[in-house]
């Protein structure tokens, strides 16, 4: 039974991935307002009804990628060695979710679209808030606290800020810099107490 459940979960994940990528691809190619749910479903090879089974809107489908990566990072935080300092676990988990290679221009354009298009910003911020709750739950498990306690909430909020700043720097870096490197620098700075830069 667990095998069937595992296969079902994997199939669900693959369908969400395909729909999210199709939504992002078409939004970059045509503009978010010119993409219909039917277009996304056709691009992913499923019916519009299947799309509606997974997502309530085009914006949610695009922002799902952000939340899915956050869930992956939360899982990795839980899996890191218990003897490892919590900030090291957080850094390694999040950096592993960010490729240090320079992705194609379409993915970069997709991230820029999520962060700037008024029709998408709200869903992007909603996904970021949900991501912080995922991280807070994982941090609470690692530190023996409750997810609603101040410590995991503050740490998760700081991680979210580091992620946003690093992503923004990555989008505008010239020459290009890997997101993983920027994220590692940002998280190390926070873990060190954000010492003032030397003159």
Order of alpha helices (4+ residues) and beta strands (2+ residues): alpha-alpha-alpha-alpha-alpha-alpha-alpha-alpha-alpha
